[in-house]
């Protein structure tokens, strides 16, 4: 009960921190390329995607990706 009262008393601070985390994660995800999912960086990036609420197909643009060494099928 005491924890709930503490959260309710500081609701503006709690929401501010949550929105700051969401905004920062969105900025990082939108400004970086997606790393290989099997690497450590890829696993951390997946957590960032969830924090930024960009999961599922949220990042798909409908445009074919350019050919690259990591995507040989897009030639």
C-alpha distance (Angstrom), angle and dihedral (degrees) to the residues before:
residue distance angle dihedral
X1 . . .
X2 3.76 . .
X3 3.82 91.2 .
X4 3.78 91.4 51.5
X5 3.80 91.2 50.9
X6 3.80 90.0 49.6
X7 3.83 91.5 51.4
X8 3.79 92.9 47.1
X9 3.78 92.2 47.4
X10 3.82 90.4 53.1
X11 3.80 98.5 35.4
X12 3.80 93.0 129.2
X13 3.81 91.4 55.7
X14 3.81 93.1 45.7
X15 3.82 92.7 50.3
X16 3.79 91.3 45.2
X17 3.80 91.8 53.8
X18 3.82 92.4 46.5
X19 3.80 92.1 49.8
X20 3.80 91.3 46.9
X21 3.82 90.8 52.9
X22 3.80 91.0 48.2
X23 3.82 92.4 48.5
X24 3.80 94.6 47.3
X25 3.81 92.8 47.0
X26 3.83 90.4 48.7
X27 3.79 90.9 50.9
X28 3.81 92.5 50.3
X29 3.81 94.4 45.4
X30 3.79 94.5 47.6
X31 3.80 93.4 47.1
X32 3.79 100.2 48.4
X33 3.78 136.7 65.0
X34 3.78 117.6 -111.7
X35 3.83 109.2 -100.6
X36 3.80 125.3 -142.7
X37 3.83 106.2 -70.0
X38 3.82 93.1 -137.8
X39 3.82 93.8 59.6
X40 3.79 125.5 85.8
X41 3.78 89.5 -112.5
X42 3.81 89.5 52.3
X43 3.79 91.4 54.0
X44 3.81 91.2 49.6
X45 3.81 89.3 47.0
X46 3.80 90.1 54.8
X47 3.81 89.5 56.3
X48 3.82 88.9 50.1
X49 3.80 89.9 51.5
X50 3.80 90.3 55.0
X51 3.81 91.6 47.2
X52 3.81 88.8 51.0
X53 3.82 90.6 47.9
X54 3.82 91.3 -122.8
X55 3.78 100.5 130.6
X56 3.77 130.1 134.1
X57 3.78 111.9 19.6
X58 3.79 97.6 -26.1
X59 3.82 94.0 120.6
X60 3.82 97.3 48.7
X61 3.79 112.5 111.9
X62 3.80 99.9 -175.5
X63 3.80 90.7 -119.1
X64 3.79 118.9 116.6
X65 3.78 112.4 -110.9
X66 3.80 118.5 -116.6
X67 3.78 119.5 -102.2
X68 3.76 111.5 -89.3
X69 3.81 137.3 159.7
X70 3.81 89.0 -98.5
X71 3.83 93.3 48.0
X72 3.83 109.2 40.7
X73 3.82 92.3 159.3
X74 3.81 92.0 69.4
X75 3.82 95.6 72.2
